Amino acid sequence: MPEKGQRVVRVSQLRAEANRPIPSNQFHALEPDVPNENAPPVAGIGTQLQEQGVYGYAPEAVVQIVWQQRQGTYGDGTPYSLRSPQLQLSRLDGTPLDQGVMSSNRIPPPVFGAGLLEAIPDAEILRRADPEDGDRNGISGRPNRVWDVVKQTEVLGKFGWKANTPNLLQQSAAAYVNDMGVTNPLFPAVDGSQDIDAAILKAAAIYVQTLAVPARTLLDDPTVQRGERLFTTANCAACHVVQLQTGNHEIPALVNQTIQPYTDLLLHNMGKELADGRPDFQASGEEWRTPPLWGIGLVQTVLPYSGYLHDGRARTLEEAVLWHGGEAEAAKEAFRLMSAGDRAALIQFLRSL
């Protein structure tokens, strides 16, 4: 997994551009091009841009971020300021990357509780999907269908900011090869060689599967309880589903557990303000998987300078809420129009998770 605070820039080539032949000595992507993928690797870079290199290897590109500011006001007139990162990517010689390159600035999401999410049955996730918004409530979550490297078929995606990974074994294998350049049984080198064997890869996956979720705090605090009611009233729980049930899993401790992850693991259109323009399998450039909220109150305790949302643009939980749009526009507006006391209570509830 990425180190604490590490930025990840996911890149891909427009399909028409990707069809050009790629010289073998410039092809850095060890994850294979798969059927129906709409974010193929970039020649000479792959699908994840490396802005640093280990000894003896040059970085792949230079990444610069320019912060764009925007102002707004709460319903009571209190001002706020939001920022968004604008990426500027160039090769080491200063020339810009090809126009056909799509990019997405990402921060690594927490990995605790991932085994419990993996143990949620597909049917439990799919029954909540409403891609056509049949109930006309403005919420139209839908699943992502992604490529399973082991099964060699499309399956339900559960992990990653756009739910582009099916399970933790594949996620671990992709992290090894993309973040560290470590080839493995799922993503071997071009000549078939592997830096680690199946046992090491499996051990890494089991480690992630068994990382426990931090316990909630302040359950009896009246302000937290009021904030929880406001969270429900604002319809935040329509996507950040409070309670889910796990099913079967190879690790007994994960089987048949009632959990409170505050996610539905579905894709939702979050509007143009949060869009990265980079599709990922069936996820569009405006869609994101609902991130789990459990443990979110400890994010800046563990890493004081960390941010929220997929690219870390939000410096506070208030800013994270205010960036919501698309299907979450009504919930965002409900928060924006709350009194200062109610806003503080809802944020205190989030910090208790």
C-alpha positions in Angstrom: 0.0 0.0 0.0 1.2 3.6 -0.5 3.2 5.1 2.4 1.5 7.6 4.7 0.8 10.8 2.9 2.0 9.5 -0.5 0.2 11.0 -3.5 -0.8 8.6 -6.3 -1.5 9.9 -9.8 -3.5 7.4 -11.8 -3.0 7.9 -15.6 -4.4 6.3 -18.7 -4.4 6.8 -22.4 -7.4 7.5 -24.5 -8.3 4.3 -26.2 -7.6 5.6 -29.7 -4.2 6.8 -28.6 -3.5 3.5 -26.7 -3.8 1.5 -29.9 -0.5 2.8 -31.1 2.4 0.3 -30.8 4.3 0.7 -27.6 8.1 -0.1 -27.7 8.8 -2.9 -25.3 11.6 -1.0 -23.6 9.2 1.8 -22.7 6.3 -0.2 -21.5 6.3 0.1 -17.7 2.8 -1.2 -17.0 2.9 -4.8 -15.6 -0.8 -5.0 -15.2 -2.2 -6.4 -18.4 -4.6 -4.6 -20.7 -7.9 -6.4 -20.0 -11.2 -6.8 -21.9 -13.6 -3.8 -21.7 -11.1 -1.6 -19.9 -11.5 2.1 -20.8 -8.4 3.3 -19.0 -5.5 1.6 -20.7 -1.8 2.1 -19.8 0.2 5.1 -21.0 3.3 4.3 -23.1 6.4 4.5 -21.0 4.5 5.1 -17.7 1.7 2.5 -17.2 -1.4 3.3 -15.1 0.3 4.9 -12.1 2.7 7.8 -12.5 6.0 7.5 -10.5 7.2 11.0 -9.6 10.1 9.5 -7.7 12.6 6.7 -8.4 14.7 4.4 -6.4 18.5 4.6 -6.9 19.5 4.1 -10.5 16.0 4.8 -11.9 14.7 8.2 -13.1 11.2 9.4 -12.2 8.6 9.0 -14.9 7.3 12.6 -14.8 7.2 15.8 -12.9 4.0 16.6 -11.0 3.1 20.1 -10.0 -0.1 21.1 -8.1 -1.7 24.5 -8.3 -4.4 25.1 -5.8 -7.5 26.8 -7.1 -9.6 28.6 -4.4 -13.3 29.2 -4.4 -15.5 31.0 -1.8 -18.9 30.3 -0.5 -21.2 31.0 2.5 -23.4 29.0 4.8 -27.1 29.7 5.0 -26.4 31.9 8.1 -23.9 34.0 6.2 -20.8 32.5 7.6 -18.1 32.4 4.9 -16.0 29.4 3.9 -13.2 28.7 1.4 -12.7 25.5 -0.6 -9.7 24.5 -2.7 -9.1 22.1 -5.5 -5.8 20.7 -6.9 -5.0 21.4 -10.6 -2.4 18.9 -11.9 0.4 20.0 -14.2 2.2 16.9 -15.6 5.4 17.0 -17.6 8.2 14.7 -18.6 11.6 15.2 -17.2 12.7 17.3 -20.1 9.9 19.7 -19.4 7.6 18.7 -22.2 4.0 18.1 -21.3 2.5 14.6 -21.4 0.5 13.7 -24.5 -2.9 15.4 -24.8 -4.5 12.0 -24.9 -3.4 11.2 -21.3 -6.2 11.2 -18.7 -5.1 11.7 -15.1 -6.6 11.5 -11.6 -5.0 12.7 -8.4 -5.5 10.2 -5.6 -4.5 9.8 -1.9 -4.4 6.2 -0.5 -7.6 5.3 1.4 -7.5 3.6 4.8 -7.3 -0.2 4.7 -8.6 -1.2 8.1 -11.9 -3.2 8.0 -11.3 -4.1 4.4 -11.7 -7.8 5.1 -15.2 -7.2 6.5 -16.1 -5.3 3.3 -14.7 -8.1 1.2 -17.0 -10.5 3.1 -20.1 -8.6 2.2 -22.0 -10.8 -0.3 -22.5 -9.4 -3.8 -26.2 -9.8 -3.4 -26.2 -7.5 -0.3 -24.5 -4.8 -2.4 -26.5 -5.3 -5.6 -29.9 -5.2 -3.9 -29.2 -1.6 -3.0 -28.3 -0.6 -6.5 -30.8 1.7 -8.3 -29.1 2.8 -11.5 -32.2 4.2 -13.0 -33.4 5.9 -9.8 -36.6 3.9 -9.8 -37.7 5.3 -6.5 -37.2 8.9 -7.7 -35.2 9.9 -4.6 -32.3 11.3 -6.6 -29.9 8.5 -5.5 -29.0 6.1 -8.2 -26.1 4.0 -7.0 -24.8 1.4 -9.3 -22.1 -1.3 -9.2 -18.8 -1.4 -11.1 -18.0 -4.5 -13.0 -14.2 -5.1 -13.1 -11.7 -7.7 -14.3 -10.7 -10.5 -11.9 -7.2 -11.5 -12.9 -7.4 -15.0 -11.3 -10.9 -15.9 -12.6 -10.3 -14.2 -15.9 -13.8 -12.7 -16.0 -15.8 -9.7 -15.0 -16.9 -9.5 -11.4 -18.3 -7.0 -8.9 -15.8 -4.3 -7.9 -15.5 -3.4 -4.2 -12.2 -1.6 -3.6 -10.5 1.6 -4.7 -11.9 5.1 -5.1 -13.9 3.9 -8.1 -14.5 0.3 -7.0 -12.1 -0.9 -9.7 -10.7 -3.9 -7.8 -12.6 -7.0 -6.9 -10.8 -8.4 -3.9 -7.9 -7.8 -1.5 -5.6 -10.4 -3.1 -5.7 -8.5 -6.4 -5.5 -5.2 -4.6 -2.4 -6.3 -2.8 -0.8 -7.6 -6.0 -1.5 -4.3 -7.8 -0.1 -2.3 -4.9 3.1 -4.5 -5.0 3.6 -3.9 -8.7 2.5 -0.3 -9.0 3.7 1.2 -5.7 6.9 -0.8 -5.3 7.7 -2.4 -8.7 7.5 -5.8 -7.1 6.3 -8.4 -9.6 4.2 -11.3 -8.3 2.0 -14.2 -9.4 -0.9 -12.0 -10.4 1.3 -9.4 -12.2 4.6 -11.1 -13.3 7.3 -9.5 -15.3 7.2 -9.6 -19.1 9.4 -12.7 -19.1 7.2 -14.4 -16.5 9.6 -13.9 -13.6 8.3 -12.9 -10.1 9.9 -11.0 -7.2 7.7 -12.6 -4.6 5.8 -15.9 -4.6 2.2 -16.8 -3.9 2.8 -17.4 -0.2 4.1 -13.8 0.4 1.3 -12.3 -1.6 -1.3 -14.3 0.3 0.3 -13.2 3.6 0.1 -9.6 2.6 -3.6 -10.0 1.7 -4.4 -11.7 5.0 -2.8 -8.9 6.9 -5.1 -6.4 5.2 -8.1 -8.6 5.6 -7.6 -8.8 9.4 -6.9 -5.2 10.2 -9.5 -4.3 12.8 -11.8 -1.2 12.7 -11.2 1.4 15.4 -14.0 1.5 18.0 -16.5 4.3 18.0 -16.2 6.9 20.8 -18.6 9.3 22.6 -21.6 7.1 22.1 -23.4 8.7 25.0 -22.5 12.3 24.2 -25.7 14.3 23.5 -24.1 16.4 20.8 -22.9 13.3 19.0 -26.4 11.8 19.3 -27.9 14.9 17.8 -25.4 14.9 15.0 -26.3 11.3 14.2 -29.9 12.3 13.9 -29.0 15.2 11.6 -26.9 12.9 9.5 -30.0 10.8 8.9 -32.3 13.8 8.4 -30.0 15.2 5.7 -30.2 11.8 3.9 -26.5 11.2 4.2 -27.3 7.6 5.1 -28.8 7.0 1.7 -25.3 6.4 0.3 -23.3 6.1 3.6 -25.4 3.1 4.6 -25.0 2.5 8.3 -25.3 -1.2 8.7 -24.4 -4.1 6.5 -24.1 -7.9 7.0 -21.1 -10.0 6.0 -21.5 -13.5 4.6 -19.1 -16.4 4.0 -15.3 -15.8 4.0 -12.2 -18.0 4.3 -11.3 -16.2 7.5 -13.8 -17.3 10.2 -13.7 -14.1 12.2 -15.2 -12.2 9.2 -18.2 -14.5 8.7 -21.7 -13.4 9.4 -20.9 -10.1 11.1 -23.2 -7.1 11.5 -21.0 -4.1 10.7 -21.4 -0.4 10.5 -19.1 0.8 7.7 -21.3 3.8 6.5 -21.0 2.8 2.8 -23.0 1.0 0.2 -19.9 0.2 -2.0 -21.7 1.5 -5.0 -20.8 4.2 -7.5 -22.5 7.5 -7.3 -22.3 10.6 -9.6 -20.8 13.3 -7.4 -21.1 16.1 -9.9 -18.7 18.0 -12.0 -16.8 19.7 -9.1 -15.5 16.4 -7.9 -15.1 14.8 -11.3 -11.7 13.7 -12.5 -12.8 12.9 -16.1 -11.1 9.5 -15.9 -13.4 6.5 -16.4 -12.5 3.1 -14.8 -14.3 0.1 -16.2 -18.0 1.0 -15.8 -17.3 4.0 -13.5 -17.6 7.3 -15.3 -15.4 10.3 -14.8 -18.0 11.8 -12.4 -18.6 8.7 -10.4 -17.0 7.6 -7.1 -17.6 4.6 -4.8 -19.1 5.7 -1.5 -16.1 5.7 0.9 -16.6 4.0 4.3 -16.8 6.5 7.1 -15.8 4.2 10.0 -12.6 5.4 11.5 -12.8 8.8 9.8 -12.5 10.6 13.1 -9.0 9.4 13.5 -7.7 10.3 10.1 -5.9 13.5 11.2 -4.9 11.9 14.5 -2.9 9.3 12.7 -1.7 11.7 10.0 -2.1 15.3 11.1 -1.5 16.9 7.6 -3.8 14.5 5.7 -6.9 15.6 3.8 -10.2 14.1 2.8 -11.9 13.0 -0.4 -10.1 11.2 -3.2 -7.4 13.8 -3.8 -7.1 15.2 -0.3 -8.5 18.6 -1.3 -10.7 18.9 1.8 -8.7 20.1 4.8 -11.6 19.5 7.2 -14.7 17.3 7.4 -16.8 20.5 6.8 -15.0 21.1 3.5 -15.5 17.4 2.5 -19.2 17.7 3.0 -19.3 21.1 1.1 -17.7 19.5 -2.0 -20.5 17.0 -2.4 -22.6 17.4 -5.5 -24.5 15.4 -8.0 -26.6 12.8 -6.2 -25.4 14.3 -2.9 -26.3 17.9 -3.7 -29.4 17.9 -1.6 -27.6 16.4 1.4 -24.8 19.0 1.0 -27.4 21.8 0.8 -29.1 20.5 4.0 -25.8 20.7 5.8 -25.0 24.2 4.3 -28.3 25.6 5.5 -28.1 24.2 9.0 -27.4 26.5 12.0 -23.8 26.7 13.2 -24.8 24.5 16.2 -26.3 21.8 14.1 -23.3 21.8 11.7 -21.0 21.4 14.6 -23.1 18.5 16.0 -23.0 16.7 12.7 -19.3 17.1 12.4 -18.8 15.9 16.0 -20.8 12.8 15.1 -18.4 12.1 12.2 -15.4 12.6 14.5 -16.9 9.9 16.8 -16.9 7.3 14.1 
